[in-house]
Amino acid sequence: MSQDIYIKNKRAYFEYAILDKYTAGIKLLGTEIKSIREGKANLNDAFCTFIDGQLFVRNLHISEYSYGSFYNHEAKRDRVLLLNKKELKKLQTRGEEKGLTIVPLALFISERGFAKLEIGLAQGKKTYDKRESLKERDTKVEMERAMKR
């Protein structure tokens, strides 16, 4: 990444078990990319869905650009994700399976300056799986503390 813009969806990793990861381009407006470069985006409530064979990301909050005029964008509009046909077809068939969903994992700026969204094919975790994740995280933190001493 040429810049240090990497907005992660921590909640997705806690709520879901990620099976596959894909990197998709996003069709954005000019003021949206400027807001992302300022780091003003939020992935917490975002999800992906297919509409007429195209993959869209919904509820991705990109704040309005502070220096934008009346041409500013809408903060939570639906945005098209750009993948090749083979990946789209695979995601659509796997996404229709029971218990699987497509969630955005991270938003970042690529080497060439384009905004990219890392999406994952995910399966929801049960509550005992979530407790297990918390235990693993706590033991990892304790190990790091012990290593520092």
N, C-alpha and C positions, 0 to 999 in steps of 0.2 A: 504494500500500500504506500502510495507516494505521500499521503497525508495521514495524520493520526486520527482519522474519523473511523470509528468502529463502534456502532451502537448495537448492543447485544440484548436479546430478549431472554433474561434470566428466568423469567416465569415459565417459559416454554420448556426449558430443560428440567424444571422441577415438576411440571404438570404432565409431561409426556416422555415416553421412551422413543428416542429418535432412531429410525430404521435406516433411512437413506437421506443423503444431503445433496442438494443441487444449488448451483449459483445461477441466478436469473438477473437479466437486466430489467430496468424499470423505465416505463415511458413517463417522463416527467416534464413539467413546465419549467421555464427559466427561473422563476422565483422559488420553486421547490428545490432545485439543485443548490441554489444559493443558501437556503435555510439549512439543508443537510450539511453543507460545508461548514456552517456555523455550529453544527452539532445539535440542532433543534428539531429532533424527531423522536417519536416514542412508539415502540413496537408492542407494548404490553397487551393491548386489546385486539391486535391485528390478527387476521386469519385469511386464508386463501380459499377461493372458490372458483369453479368453472361456470362461465356464462357464455353460451353459444360457441363452445369449443375453445374459448380463450380463457387463460388463467388470470384472475384479478386478485389483487390484495385489497382487503377492505379494512376499515378502521385504523389504517396506518396514519398516525397523527404527525403531520409535518407542519410546524408553526408557520404562520404567515411571515414573510420576509419583512424585516423591520424597515428597510429602505425602499420597499415596493410602493408604487403609487396605486391607483385604482385598478391596475392590471394584476393585482395580487391574487393568489390561488386560494381555493377553499381548503381548509385544514384537513378534513377527513374524507376526501373524495376517493372513489374507486380508481385504482391505477392498474394498468395492464402490465403483466409480467412477460418478459421476452425470453422464450426458450425455443429450442428447435422442435420440429414436429414429433420426432421419435420420443423425446423426453416428455412432451405434453401428453402424448398418447399413453405412455407408461404411467405417468402420474394420474391421469384420469381413470384408467382401469384399476390401479391400486387404491386410489382414493375412494372408489365406490365400495371397496370391501368393508365389511362390518368392523367397526372399531378403529379404522384408520382415518387420519385427517392430514391436511397439509398446513403447516404452521411456519411463519417467518421466524428465523433464528437470529439473523444479524443483518444490519445495513451498513455498508461500507463504500468507500470510494476506491475504485480500481487504480492500477498503475497508470492507465491512460486517461484517468480523470472522470470515468463514468461511474454513476451510482449503481451498485449491485446489491441484490437482496439474496441472502443465503436462506433457502427454504428447506424444510425437512419433512419427509413422510413420517408421521408419528402415530404412536398408539398411546392412548391415555393410560396413566398409571393408576393403580389402586391405592387406597390410603396406606396400606402396609408397605407398599413400594416407596411411597413418599417418606415414610418414617425411616426406612432403610437408607434413603438418600441423605437424610439429615444426619443419621449416625455416621455414614461414610465421611461426610463433610467435616463433622466434629472431630473424628479421629485423624483426619488429614491435617486439620489446623493444629491439633495437639502434637502431632509428629513434627510439624514445621517448627513449633515453639521449642520442642525438645532439641531439635537439630541446631537451633540458634544458640542454645545454652551450651 
